[in-house]
Amino acid sequence: MSFTCQSAVPTAAFLRAMEDHARSNLGIEPSEPLRATWGQMSDTFNEAIDSAADPNGVSRWRVLQSATGTGKTKGLALYCSMLVAANDRAAEKNGVLIVVRLTRQADDLAAEIRGHIGQLDVHGDLNSRCVAVHSASTCGSTIEAARQADVLIITHEAYKRALRRPERWAEISSWRHPYVQSGNAVKRTLNVIDEALDLMDLTTVHERDVRQVLSIVPVSIREAYPGQIAALEHLQLLFREIQRCPQKTSGLVLNGPAPAEASEVSSETSLSLPPSCSMGPVIDALMALDVSELTWTTASPKEATANRNRATSTLETIESLLGSWAFWTQQGQDQRLSFAALSVPPGLVSPVILDATARHNAVLGLLAGDVDVRPASSGARRYGNVTIRVARPGPVGKHEMRKNTDQKARLLFESLGTELRDGARVLIVSHKDVRASLKGRSLPGVSELVLCHYGEVDGRNDWQDFDTVVLFGLSFRPEEWAIGAAIAASDEPEQGVLERGTVLSATGFDDVKSALVEGAVAVTIIQSINRVRCRRAIDGDGNCEPVDVFLTLPRGALGNRLITSVLEDMPGSKRGAPWNLRFAASDGSSSGRLQVAHGVVSWALDQPVGSYAARMIKRDLALTDIEWGNFLTDEGRHGSAVQCLVAHAGLTIERGRGRNANTRVFRP
């Protein structure tokens, strides 16, 4: 259903503009699925404006999950230019706030919108009608230009910083149209978040950082600011008290209604946070010290300066926690207190989020009552020219990938050297700590090779002409991110899913955490793959040029679900032959053979009831004949760990007869 208002952009006019662009600039004839995608975009923008103008309207997030390469950003630019022209004609004016990932994207989008505005009959200077602001500058002209611009574009980081500063958020979210005689500031009626924004902002304080701050603050500052020092000492004591709590578990919530465990520990802290106080004076005092006054903790002025910077950053984080609520987690000896909040504030007027991977974002699922995820038009993109090669070389998370990185890097390049097409342009995405071991290596016959790490590729189009992408390892979110997302998404964060301050180990919460983490990994994989030329459609049917994808996945059910998510998100893409990458040789070690068995069992349990051929299992798990043969040998050995594992899972191995027998695994 189409919703419009007097000053919004008529969808029919918007569709004509998009069709003209596709024919004139791209040389393609738009398909019906593309037209449906563009029409949905215009309708959704108009509906958001209508909702903002209605005093009785309900502010809901509207999520457009149109596929990459269907013209979301181009459509946004055209719509905004047409809305600016409408502002000059209509009595009711509409201001726009756009949030993009990168500074360069903000500049490029602003230039594109101005280019479209220049072809329309509008008043005033084009540069004043659309402004890109990159930082929280205090320059008066910049702030005034941002206030008056019909379209204001900022980055994700600037947006999140502004949310923490009410006065800065007021500057960004308010609009003072220069052609309105009253000059009164009003709320921008269309707020668009382009590209996938992390919907949850996590703030974390480590116990070691609290100790570090207390260790470097001199006596003069301690005496000048006793309240702030008392808060820091309270936090330090709090970490100790939590360690004494016999029922402590990740997700223990502090402050708000006291946890049940509070009665079992010291009443001095009652497992609650210190009261709110500003750490600004302590930060200013530390920054005012001469470097020579900082050397009480180290003999090196450079180290002392680094320690001070680390301490001031910790103090800023602590200030955001105090007087609110937090949850506790621990990994090894590292204790952490974290606070989570939604990156899209509830008060934001009718936000529209452009996110091609929204279907995998489990945070949106937790916000079901407040979010309207619009279904993507089927058939707008086709990925029949994309071939995905999967390797299951072993554990692929950050912790394991950091082990023996030089050996793994050597094995990667040896494998790719026999797999890549001549003249390939290759993007390899890995963990940041792994990239150092990849540098300095070369691939024969490759025309261009670029190394990037996760977090560096998001939102970038630098490699949109590359034909090959390699994902070496996967980026998994930490536990506190999943816990924080569940808390932030609840109606009452400090209660909600926490059941009045108990712990986040309630029935079903482990499933929620797993869904959140798994969805985030799927998003990362799909976003990374779409950095190369499959992101760009070359015809009206949404096809792309040929692309080779080399993907490392974990063995077992998780890896199966991840590849299924990728194939569903890229309709028509095909599985190629298994990518023969191994981190360890198939030497028949007991640990390696048991790992293969666990992978087979997990794979089988993730399938519907039925009988499955060995060739299918070997293909999906990328197992060699030797590994599969060792599995069958171990499973047939009475009392072996592998036989017990298979029996406990309720699986049956149906062995064929003869040299070319087709062994099958039956899943009851």
TILUM-506394 format. One record per residue (C-alpha): residue number from 0; residue in three letters; x, y, z. Coordinates in steps of 0.05 Angstrom, whole numbers, plus 5000, padded with zeros to 4 digits. Each point is the difference from the previous one (the first is absolute). Example, Ala and Ser with C-alpha at 12.3 -4.5 7.8 and 13.67 -1.06 7.14 Angstrom:
REM residues 2
PT;resi;resn;east;north;up
PT;0;ALA;5246;4910;5156
PT;1;SER;5027;5069;4987
REM end
This chain:
REM residues 668
PT;resi;resn;east;north;up
PT;0;MET;5000;5000;5000
PT;1;SER;5027;5069;4982
PT;2;PHE;4999;5057;5050
PT;3;THR;5012;5071;4977
PT;4;CYS;4991;5070;5027
PT;5;GLN;4998;5068;4965
PT;6;SER;5074;5015;5004
PT;7;ALA;5026;4929;4991
PT;8;VAL;5026;4972;4934
PT;9;PRO;4947;4966;4957
PT;10;THR;5021;4928;4989
PT;11;ALA;4982;5003;4926
PT;12;ALA;5047;5059;4989
PT;13;PHE;5055;4966;5040
PT;14;LEU;4994;4936;4958
PT;15;ARG;5007;5040;4936
PT;16;ALA;5063;5033;5026
PT;17;MET;5030;4933;5020
PT;18;GLU;4982;4969;4932
PT;19;ASP;5032;5058;4963
PT;20;HIS;5063;4991;5042
PT;21;ALA;5003;4925;4985
PT;22;ARG;4992;5010;4925
PT;23;SER;5044;5062;4992
PT;24;ASN;5057;4986;5049
PT;25;LEU;5000;4924;5007
PT;26;GLY;4976;4980;4932
PT;27;ILE;4950;4949;5028
PT;28;GLU;4925;4991;4994
PT;29;PRO;4970;4995;5070
PT;30;SER;4965;4935;5016
PT;31;GLU;4934;4997;5037
PT;32;PRO;5035;4975;5064
PT;33;LEU;5045;5062;4997
PT;34;ARG;4941;5046;4990
PT;35;ALA;4965;4967;5059
PT;36;THR;5063;5011;5042
PT;37;TRP;5003;5074;4983
PT;38;GLY;4925;5009;5010
PT;39;GLN;5005;4969;5069
PT;40;MET;5057;5048;5017
PT;41;SER;4960;5062;4981
PT;42;ASP;4937;4974;5035
PT;43;THR;5039;4987;5063
PT;44;PHE;5033;5068;5001
PT;45;ASN;4932;5034;4989
PT;46;GLU;4968;4958;5054
PT;47;ALA;5055;5020;5049
PT;48;ILE;4989;5073;4985
PT;49;ASP;4925;4992;5008
PT;50;SER;5009;4966;5066
PT;51;ALA;5046;5055;5025
PT;52;ALA;4950;5053;4980
PT;53;ASP;4943;4965;5036
PT;54;PRO;4998;5021;5074
PT;55;ASN;4965;4934;5016
PT;56;GLY;5047;4959;4957
PT;57;VAL;5041;4943;5030
PT;58;SER;5075;5003;4989
PT;59;ARG;5022;4932;4972
PT;60;TRP;5065;4980;4967
PT;61;ARG;4989;4983;4927
PT;62;VAL;5053;4953;4972
PT;63;LEU;5011;4993;4925
PT;64;GLN;5041;4938;4984
PT;65;SER;5007;5011;4925
PT;66;ALA;5058;4960;4973
PT;67;THR;5069;5030;4989
PT;68;GLY;5004;5028;4929
PT;69;THR;4927;5019;4993
PT;70;GLY;5011;5075;5005
PT;71;LYS;4985;5015;5073
PT;72;THR;5051;5056;5006
PT;73;LYS;4985;5028;4931
PT;74;GLY;4926;4999;5016
PT;75;LEU;5013;5035;5066
PT;76;ALA;5039;5055;4964
PT;77;LEU;4945;5010;4947
PT;78;TYR;4944;5000;5052
PT;79;CYS;5036;5052;5043
PT;80;SER;5012;5047;4941
PT;81;MET;4927;4995;4981
PT;82;LEU;4980;5013;5072
PT;83;VAL;5043;5063;5002
PT;84;ALA;4965;5025;4937
PT;85;ALA;4933;4985;5033
PT;86;ASN;5020;5041;5061
PT;87;ASP;5004;5062;4956
PT;88;ARG;4928;4990;4975
PT;89;ALA;4962;4971;5059
PT;90;ALA;4977;5033;5064
PT;91;GLU;5023;4942;5042
PT;92;LYS;5075;4989;4999
PT;93;ASN;5038;4935;5012
PT;94;GLY;5071;4995;5025
PT;95;VAL;5043;4938;4992
PT;96;LEU;5054;4969;5043
PT;97;ILE;5042;4945;4966
PT;98;VAL;5050;4957;5038
PT;99;VAL;5054;4964;4959
PT;100;ARG;5059;4958;5021
PT;101;LEU;5061;5038;4974
PT;102;THR;5022;5072;4991
PT;103;ARG;5012;4989;4926
PT;104;GLN;4930;4972;4991
PT;105;ALA;4972;5062;5033
PT;106;ASP;5038;5045;4951
PT;107;ASP;4982;4958;4939
PT;108;LEU;4926;4997;5018
PT;109;ALA;4997;5075;5014
PT;110;ALA;5033;5014;4932
PT;111;GLU;4951;4953;4965
PT;112;ILE;4939;5032;5033
PT;113;ARG;5025;5070;4982
PT;114;GLY;5011;4976;4929
PT;115;HIS;4927;4979;4995
PT;116;ILE;4976;5064;5035
PT;117;GLY;5038;5040;4948
PT;118;GLN;4956;4971;4946
PT;119;LEU;4937;5022;5036
PT;120;ASP;4969;5069;5012
PT;121;VAL;5021;5015;5071
PT;122;HIS;5016;5063;5040
PT;123;GLY;5066;5019;5031
PT;124;ASP;5071;4972;4999
PT;125;LEU;5002;4926;4983
PT;126;ASN;5055;4989;5052
PT;127;SER;4955;5027;5055
PT;128;ARG;4942;4954;4983
PT;129;CYS;5040;4936;5013
PT;130;VAL;5057;4998;5050
PT;131;ALA;5046;4944;5023
PT;132;VAL;5028;5007;5070
PT;133;HIS;5054;4953;5023
PT;134;SER;5014;5017;5072
PT;135;ALA;4974;5036;5062
PT;136;SER;5032;5065;4978
PT;137;THR;4985;5060;5044
PT;138;CYS;5010;5048;4941
PT;139;GLY;4939;5045;5000
PT;140;SER;4994;5003;4924
PT;141;THR;5001;4924;4995
PT;142;ILE;4946;4992;5052
PT;143;GLU;4957;5053;4969
PT;144;ALA;5008;4970;4931
PT;145;ALA;4980;4932;5028
PT;146;ARG;4938;5030;5033
PT;147;GLN;4977;5034;4936
PT;148;ALA;5014;4946;4949
PT;149;ASP;4940;4963;4973
PT;150;VAL;5043;4937;4998
PT;151;LEU;5052;4987;5054
PT;152;ILE;5048;4941;4992
PT;153;ILE;5043;4973;5057
PT;154;THR;5040;4937;5013
PT;155;HIS;4981;4942;5045
PT;156;GLU;5054;5019;5049
PT;157;ALA;4979;5073;5003
PT;158;TYR;4928;4977;5009
PT;159;LYS;5017;4955;5059
PT;160;ARG;5042;5055;5032
PT;161;ALA;4943;5049;4993
PT;162;LEU;4953;4952;5036
PT;163;ARG;5044;5004;5061
PT;164;ARG;4998;5077;5001
PT;165;PRO;4929;5028;5003
PT;166;GLU;5020;5069;4976
PT;167;ARG;5035;4971;4940
PT;168;TRP;4941;4955;4984
PT;169;ALA;4954;5061;5002
PT;170;GLU;5044;5034;4948
PT;171;ILE;4998;4940;4954
PT;172;SER;4927;4980;5006
PT;173;SER;4971;5071;4996
PT;174;TRP;4990;5038;4936
PT;175;ARG;4993;5075;4989
PT;176;HIS;4978;5010;4928
PT;177;PRO;5026;5068;4976
PT;178;TYR;4938;5013;4958
PT;179;VAL;4951;4991;5057
PT;180;GLN;4987;5070;5027
PT;181;SER;4988;4978;5072
PT;182;GLY;5069;4970;5002
PT;183;ASN;4978;4951;5053
PT;184;ALA;5040;4935;5003
PT;185;VAL;4960;4936;4986
PT;186;LYS;5017;4927;5000
PT;187;ARG;5025;4970;4936
PT;188;THR;4943;4958;4973
PT;189;LEU;5042;4948;4962
PT;190;ASN;5057;4965;5034
PT;191;VAL;5037;4948;4958
PT;192;ILE;5055;4954;5022
PT;193;ASP;5037;4974;4939
PT;194;GLU;5040;4935;5003
PT;195;ALA;4998;4953;5060
PT;196;LEU;5009;5038;5065
PT;197;ASP;5015;4961;5062
PT;198;LEU;4933;5009;5034
PT;199;MET;5030;4991;5069
PT;200;ASP;5054;5045;5030
PT;201;LEU;5042;4962;5052
PT;202;THR;5042;5035;5053
PT;203;THR;5048;4956;5039
PT;204;VAL;5046;5013;5060
PT;205;HIS;5054;4948;5016
PT;206;GLU;5021;4987;5072
PT;207;ARG;5073;5007;4979
PT;208;ASP;4985;5070;4973
PT;209;VAL;4970;5023;5066
PT;210;ARG;5062;4976;5036
PT;211;GLN;5043;5036;4949
PT;212;VAL;4964;5066;5011
PT;213;LEU;5007;4996;5075
PT;214;SER;5074;4983;4993
PT;215;ILE;5018;5063;4962
PT;216;VAL;4956;5053;5033
PT;217;PRO;5047;5042;5044
PT;218;VAL;4984;5019;5072
PT;219;SER;4985;5072;4980
PT;220;ILE;4943;4979;4954
PT;221;ARG;4975;4949;5050
PT;222;GLU;4994;5053;5054
PT;223;ALA;4968;5050;4952
PT;224;TYR;4945;4952;4976
PT;225;PRO;4983;4952;5056
PT;226;GLY;4930;4983;4972
PT;227;GLN;5027;4977;4933
PT;228;ILE;5055;4959;5034
PT;229;ALA;4949;4968;5046
PT;230;ALA;4960;4979;4939
PT;231;LEU;5062;4968;4969
PT;232;GLU;5016;4963;5064
PT;233;HIS;4928;4977;5005
PT;234;LEU;5006;4970;4930
PT;235;GLN;5064;4965;5020
PT;236;LEU;4968;4971;5062
PT;237;LEU;4939;4980;4959
PT;238;PHE;5042;4956;4955
PT;239;ARG;5028;4965;5061
PT;240;GLU;4931;4989;5031
PT;241;ILE;4974;4970;4936
PT;242;GLN;5057;4950;5001
PT;243;ARG;4977;4977;5069
PT;244;CYS;4928;4990;4976
PT;245;PRO;4989;4925;4996
PT;246;GLN;4945;5006;4947
PT;247;LYS;5034;5051;4955
PT;248;THR;4989;4990;4926
PT;249;SER;5009;5040;4937
PT;250;GLY;4942;5048;4995
PT;251;LEU;4996;5016;5075
PT;252;VAL;4965;5067;5001
PT;253;LEU;5020;5055;5047
PT;254;ASN;4958;5057;5026
PT;255;GLY;4925;5007;4990
PT;256;PRO;4964;4947;5041
PT;257;ALA;5055;4964;5039
PT;258;PRO;5019;4931;4975
PT;259;ALA;4981;4941;5043
PT;260;GLU;5073;4987;5013
PT;261;ALA;5009;5067;5033
PT;262;SER;4980;4974;5069
PT;263;GLU;5056;4950;4998
PT;264;VAL;5056;5051;4991
PT;265;SER;5025;5062;5034
PT;266;SER;4946;5051;5014
PT;267;GLU;5050;5055;4989
PT;268;THR;4991;4997;4925
PT;269;SER;4937;4955;4995
PT;270;LEU;5025;4986;4929
PT;271;SER;4977;5069;4978
PT;272;LEU;5036;5054;4961
PT;273;PRO;5025;5065;5031
PT;274;PRO;4955;5061;4994
PT;275;SER;5007;5044;4939
PT;276;CYS;5056;5050;5000
PT;277;SER;5040;5038;4947
PT;278;MET;5070;4976;4986
PT;279;GLY;5014;5063;4959
PT;280;PRO;5038;5036;5055
PT;281;VAL;5047;4941;5011
PT;282;ILE;5012;4994;4925
PT;283;ASP;5015;5074;4995
PT;284;ALA;5047;4996;5060
PT;285;LEU;5038;4941;4970
PT;286;MET;5006;5034;4932
PT;287;ALA;5026;5064;5034
PT;288;LEU;5059;4963;5031
PT;289;ASP;5068;5008;4968
PT;290;VAL;5029;4937;4969
PT;291;SER;5056;5002;5053
PT;292;GLU;4946;4994;5054
PT;293;LEU;4974;4936;4967
PT;294;THR;5065;4960;5006
PT;295;TRP;4984;4974;5069
PT;296;THR;4972;4938;4967
PT;297;THR;5054;4989;4947
PT;298;ALA;5069;5024;4981
PT;299;SER;4977;5016;4929
PT;300;PRO;4963;5066;4986
PT;301;LYS;4970;4967;4939
PT;302;GLU;4971;4943;5041
PT;303;ALA;4976;5050;5052
PT;304;THR;4962;5039;4947
PT;305;ALA;4970;4936;4973
PT;306;ASN;4978;4980;5070
PT;307;ARG;4967;5067;5010
PT;308;ASN;4962;4994;4935
PT;309;ARG;4977;4931;5019
PT;310;ALA;4978;5025;5069
PT;311;THR;4959;5058;4971
PT;312;SER;4965;4954;4951
PT;313;THR;4983;4953;5058
PT;314;LEU;4973;5058;5042
PT;315;GLU;4955;5022;4942
PT;316;THR;4972;4929;4995
PT;317;ILE;4990;4994;5075
PT;318;GLU;4960;5065;5001
PT;319;SER;4951;4972;4950
PT;320;LEU;4988;4939;5046
PT;321;LEU;4991;5034;5067
PT;322;GLY;4931;5011;5026
PT;323;SER;4970;4953;4949
PT;324;TRP;5005;4925;4996
PT;325;ALA;5050;4951;4973
PT;326;PHE;5012;4926;4992
PT;327;TRP;5061;4959;5018
PT;328;THR;5039;4951;4956
PT;329;GLN;5066;4965;5006
PT;330;GLN;5047;4967;4950
PT;331;GLY;5059;4966;5033
PT;332;GLN;5025;5049;5052
PT;333;ASP;4971;5060;4964
PT;334;GLN;4939;5028;5037
PT;335;ARG;4956;5051;4965
PT;336;LEU;4940;5044;5015
PT;337;SER;4960;5020;4939
PT;338;PHE;4942;5046;4984
PT;339;ALA;4958;4993;4937
PT;340;ALA;4953;5048;4965
PT;341;LEU;4964;5001;4933
PT;342;SER;5037;5041;4948
PT;343;VAL;4934;5023;4971
PT;344;PRO;4967;5038;5058
PT;345;PRO;4926;4988;5013
PT;346;GLY;4987;5075;4991
PT;347;LEU;5028;5003;4929
PT;348;VAL;4943;5020;4953
PT;349;SER;4979;4942;4956
PT;350;PRO;5069;4975;4980
PT;351;VAL;5010;4961;4935
PT;352;ILE;5057;4951;5000
PT;353;LEU;5030;4976;4934
PT;354;ASP;5031;4932;5015
PT;355;ALA;5006;4945;4948
PT;356;THR;5017;4948;5053
PT;357;ALA;4943;5017;5049
PT;358;ARG;4972;4930;4996
PT;359;HIS;5061;4974;5037
PT;360;ASN;5000;5054;5054
PT;361;ALA;4971;4966;5062
PT;362;VAL;4999;5066;5038
PT;363;LEU;4943;5021;4954
PT;364;GLY;4964;4936;5020
PT;365;LEU;5003;5020;5073
PT;366;LEU;4970;5068;4981
PT;367;ALA;4943;4969;4960
PT;368;GLY;4946;5045;5031
PT;369;ASP;5038;5064;4983
PT;370;VAL;5028;4982;4932
PT;371;ASP;4967;4989;4933
PT;372;VAL;5047;4960;4955
PT;373;ARG;4975;5007;4929
PT;374;PRO;5008;4938;4956
PT;375;ALA;5049;5008;4943
PT;376;SER;4974;4994;4928
PT;377;SER;5015;4931;4974
PT;378;GLY;5042;4996;4936
PT;379;ALA;5033;5069;5003
PT;380;ARG;5069;4968;5003
PT;381;ARG;5029;4935;4971
PT;382;TYR;5067;4970;5019
PT;383;GLY;5005;4944;4950
PT;384;ASN;5071;5022;4983
PT;385;VAL;5024;4994;5072
PT;386;THR;5036;4935;5019
PT;387;ILE;5012;4987;5074
PT;388;ARG;5056;4952;5021
PT;389;VAL;4998;4978;5072
PT;390;ALA;5056;4974;5044
PT;391;ARG;4992;4973;5071
PT;392;PRO;5073;5002;5022
PT;393;GLY;4987;4999;5075
PT;394;PRO;4980;5054;5050
PT;395;VAL;4995;5067;4964
PT;396;GLY;4985;5049;5057
PT;397;LYS;5049;5055;5020
PT;398;HIS;5030;4963;5060
PT;399;GLU;5018;4938;4960
PT;400;MET;5020;5037;4937
PT;401;ARG;5053;5038;5040
PT;402;LYS;5036;4935;5014
PT;403;ASN;5055;4978;4951
PT;404;THR;4982;5058;4953
PT;405;ASP;5062;4993;4957
PT;406;GLN;4986;4927;4986
PT;407;LYS;4927;5014;4985
PT;408;ALA;5019;5058;4954
PT;409;ARG;5048;4954;4962
PT;410;LEU;4946;4947;4992
PT;411;LEU;4950;5052;4976
PT;412;PHE;5046;5027;4946
PT;413;GLU;5021;4931;4978
PT;414;SER;4927;4980;4992
PT;415;LEU;4979;5064;4964
PT;416;GLY;5059;4994;4953
PT;417;THR;4968;4939;4968
PT;418;GLU;4928;5026;5002
PT;419;LEU;4999;5071;4972
PT;420;ARG;4987;5020;4929
PT;421;ASP;5056;5036;4961
PT;422;GLY;4998;5075;5008
PT;423;ALA;4953;4997;5060
PT;424;ARG;4991;5061;5043
PT;425;VAL;4996;4973;5070
PT;426;LEU;4975;5029;5066
PT;427;ILE;5020;4959;5062
PT;428;VAL;4962;5017;5065
PT;429;SER;5027;4974;5065
PT;430;HIS;5007;5018;5074
PT;431;LYS;5044;5060;5013
PT;432;ASP;5050;4959;5040
PT;433;VAL;5006;4950;4943
PT;434;ARG;5011;5050;4944
PT;435;ALA;5072;5012;5022
PT;436;SER;5017;4928;4981
PT;437;LEU;4968;5009;4932
PT;438;LYS;5040;5061;4981
PT;439;GLY;5059;4992;4954
PT;440;ARG;4973;4937;4967
PT;441;SER;4981;4996;4927
PT;442;LEU;4955;4958;4955
PT;443;PRO;5024;4980;4931
PT;444;GLY;4958;5025;4942
PT;445;VAL;4960;5049;5043
PT;446;SER;4996;5071;4972
PT;447;GLU;4982;5033;5067
PT;448;LEU;4998;4977;5072
PT;449;VAL;4971;5040;5058
PT;450;LEU;5001;4980;5074
PT;451;CYS;4947;5028;5047
PT;452;HIS;4975;4982;5069
PT;453;TYR;4929;4994;5027
PT;454;GLY;4973;5068;5020
PT;455;GLU;5041;5033;4945
PT;456;VAL;4958;4978;4941
PT;457;ASP;4932;5021;5025
PT;458;GLY;4964;5046;4953
PT;459;ARG;5059;5010;4953
PT;460;ASN;4995;4995;4924
PT;461;ASP;5075;5001;4986
PT;462;TRP;5000;4930;4972
PT;463;GLN;4936;4999;4960
PT;464;ASP;5040;4980;4937
PT;465;PHE;5034;4941;5034
PT;466;ASP;4979;4930;4977
PT;467;THR;5023;4959;5060
PT;468;VAL;4989;5005;5075
PT;469;VAL;5031;4955;5054
PT;470;LEU;4974;4998;5071
PT;471;PHE;5057;4972;5041
PT;472;GLY;4969;4987;5069
PT;473;LEU;4935;5029;5027
PT;474;SER;4984;5058;5046
PT;475;PHE;4957;4978;5060
PT;476;ARG;4970;5051;5048
PT;477;PRO;5020;4993;5074
PT;478;GLU;4952;4973;5052
PT;479;GLU;4987;5068;5031
PT;480;TRP;4976;5027;4933
PT;481;ALA;4945;4947;4997
PT;482;ILE;4980;5011;5072
PT;483;GLY;5000;5075;4991
PT;484;ALA;4957;4995;4937
PT;485;ALA;4948;4959;5036
PT;486;ILE;4998;5049;5058
PT;487;ALA;4998;5062;4956
PT;488;ALA;4943;4972;4959
PT;489;SER;4955;4988;5060
PT;490;ASP;4946;5051;5019
PT;491;GLU;5032;5011;5068
PT;492;PRO;5074;4986;4990
PT;493;GLU;5017;4991;5073
PT;494;GLN;4940;4953;5009
PT;495;GLY;4967;4974;4936
PT;496;VAL;5035;4936;4979
PT;497;LEU;5039;5002;5065
PT;498;GLU;4939;4984;5042
PT;499;ARG;5010;5055;5051
PT;500;GLY;5075;4997;5006
PT;501;THR;5014;4926;5006
PT;502;VAL;5048;4973;4948
PT;503;LEU;4998;4988;4926
PT;504;SER;5003;4925;5005
PT;505;ALA;4925;4990;4998
PT;506;THR;4970;4945;4957
PT;507;GLY;5008;5016;4927
PT;508;PHE;5050;5056;5007
PT;509;ASP;5058;4958;4975
PT;510;ASP;4960;4991;4936
PT;511;VAL;4991;5075;4995
PT;512;LYS;5074;5012;5009
PT;513;SER;5017;4948;4947
PT;514;ALA;4950;5030;4951
PT;515;LEU;5029;5070;5011
PT;516;VAL;5072;4978;4990
PT;517;GLU;4984;4955;4940
PT;518;GLY;4959;5054;4966
PT;519;ALA;5057;5050;5009
PT;520;VAL;5050;4951;4969
PT;521;ALA;4953;4988;4940
PT;522;VAL;4995;5076;4990
PT;523;THR;5075;5007;5002
PT;524;ILE;5010;4945;4949
PT;525;ILE;4948;5028;4952
PT;526;GLN;5024;5072;5007
PT;527;SER;5072;4979;4988
PT;528;ILE;4983;4959;4938
PT;529;ASN;4962;5059;4972
PT;530;ARG;5061;5045;5001
PT;531;VAL;5021;4972;4932
PT;532;ARG;4965;5005;4933
PT;533;CYS;4941;4956;5017
PT;534;ARG;4972;5062;5035
PT;535;ARG;4988;5032;4933
PT;536;ALA;4945;4979;4952
PT;537;ILE;5018;5002;4926
PT;538;ASP;4931;4993;4970
PT;539;GLY;4927;5011;5016
PT;540;ASP;4992;4929;5026
PT;541;GLY;5050;5013;5055
PT;542;ASN;5057;4955;4976
PT;543;CYS;5072;5014;5017
PT;544;GLU;5067;4983;4968
PT;545;PRO;5034;4934;5019
PT;546;VAL;5026;4998;5072
PT;547;ASP;5038;4946;5039
PT;548;VAL;4989;4997;5075
PT;549;PHE;5046;4960;5045
PT;550;LEU;4969;4992;5069
PT;551;THR;5027;4968;5063
PT;552;LEU;4945;4972;5045
PT;553;PRO;4999;4961;5065
PT;554;ARG;4983;4927;4997
PT;555;GLY;4933;4975;5025
PT;556;ALA;4930;5029;5002
PT;557;LEU;5021;5073;5007
PT;558;GLY;5040;4997;4936
PT;559;ASN;4941;4968;4964
PT;560;ARG;4952;5054;5023
PT;561;LEU;5049;5056;4980
PT;562;ILE;5009;4975;4929
PT;563;THR;4924;4991;4994
PT;564;SER;4991;5073;5021
PT;565;VAL;5050;5023;4948
PT;566;LEU;4968;4960;4944
PT;567;GLU;4930;5025;5019
PT;568;ASP;5024;5072;5002
PT;569;MET;5033;4993;4931
PT;570;PRO;4947;4963;4959
PT;571;GLY;5028;4961;4943
PT;572;SER;5071;4996;5027
PT;573;LYS;5029;4931;4996
PT;574;ARG;5044;4955;5042
PT;575;GLY;5065;4983;4965
PT;576;ALA;5045;4941;5015
PT;577;PRO;5026;4999;5072
PT;578;TRP;5059;5046;5012
PT;579;ASN;5057;4955;5022
PT;580;LEU;5029;5042;5056
PT;581;ARG;5025;4965;5063
PT;582;PHE;5032;5031;5061
PT;583;ALA;5026;4932;5022
PT;584;ALA;5020;4941;4957
PT;585;SER;4957;4937;5002
PT;586;ASP;5051;4962;5040
PT;587;GLY;4949;4957;5036
PT;588;SER;5011;5032;5069
PT;589;SER;4946;4981;5050
PT;590;SER;4980;5072;5014
PT;591;GLY;4992;5015;4925
PT;592;ARG;4960;4936;4988
PT;593;LEU;4954;5016;5058
PT;594;GLN;4990;5070;4974
PT;595;VAL;4978;4971;4933
PT;596;ALA;4951;4954;5036
PT;597;HIS;4970;5059;5038
PT;598;GLY;4991;5036;4934
PT;599;VAL;4964;4941;4968
PT;600;VAL;4954;4991;5059
PT;601;SER;4983;5074;5004
PT;602;TRP;4987;5002;4925
PT;603;ALA;4953;4939;5004
PT;604;LEU;4961;5026;5060
PT;605;ASP;4988;5065;4963
PT;606;GLN;4965;4963;4943
PT;607;PRO;4927;4977;4995
PT;608;VAL;4986;4926;5012
PT;609;GLY;5028;4959;4943
PT;610;SER;5059;4963;4970
PT;611;TYR;5059;5040;4974
PT;612;ALA;5054;4978;4951
PT;613;ALA;5073;5004;5020
PT;614;ARG;5017;5043;4940
PT;615;MET;4951;5054;5025
PT;616;ILE;5031;5000;5069
PT;617;LYS;5071;5002;4973
PT;618;ARG;4981;5058;4954
PT;619;ASP;4966;5042;5053
PT;620;LEU;5055;4988;5052
PT;621;ALA;5056;5003;4949
PT;622;LEU;5027;4932;5024
PT;623;THR;5055;4962;4963
PT;624;ASP;4993;4926;4984
PT;625;ILE;5052;4986;5054
PT;626;GLU;4961;5039;5053
PT;627;TRP;4935;4965;4981
PT;628;GLY;5034;4932;5000
PT;629;ASN;5030;5013;5069
PT;630;PHE;4930;5019;5025
PT;631;LEU;4970;4935;4976
PT;632;THR;5058;4959;5029
PT;633;ASP;4993;5033;5068
PT;634;GLU;4924;4994;4999
PT;635;GLY;5007;4925;4987
PT;636;ARG;5048;4990;5058
PT;637;HIS;4961;4973;5060
PT;638;GLY;5000;5046;5060
PT;639;SER;5038;5057;4964
PT;640;ALA;4984;5072;5016
PT;641;VAL;4974;5011;4929
PT;642;GLN;4954;4940;5004
PT;643;CYS;4972;5025;5067
PT;644;LEU;4991;5069;4972
PT;645;VAL;4960;4974;4940
PT;646;ALA;4958;4953;5042
PT;647;HIS;4984;5055;5052
PT;648;ALA;4975;5044;4943
PT;649;GLY;4954;4943;4977
PT;650;LEU;5032;4997;4931
PT;651;THR;5008;4937;4959
PT;652;ILE;5056;4987;4949
PT;653;GLU;4974;4959;4941
PT;654;ARG;5062;4972;4967
PT;655;GLY;4996;4977;4928
PT;656;ARG;5036;4940;4970
PT;657;GLY;5053;4999;4948
PT;658;ARG;5056;5047;4978
PT;659;ASN;4955;5057;4978
PT;660;ALA;4948;4989;5055
PT;661;ASN;4959;5061;5019
PT;662;THR;5001;5006;5075
PT;663;ARG;4941;5039;5030
PT;664;VAL;4986;5032;5067
PT;665;PHE;4928;4991;5026
PT;666;ARG;4972;5056;5042
PT;667;PRO;4939;4973;5039
REM end
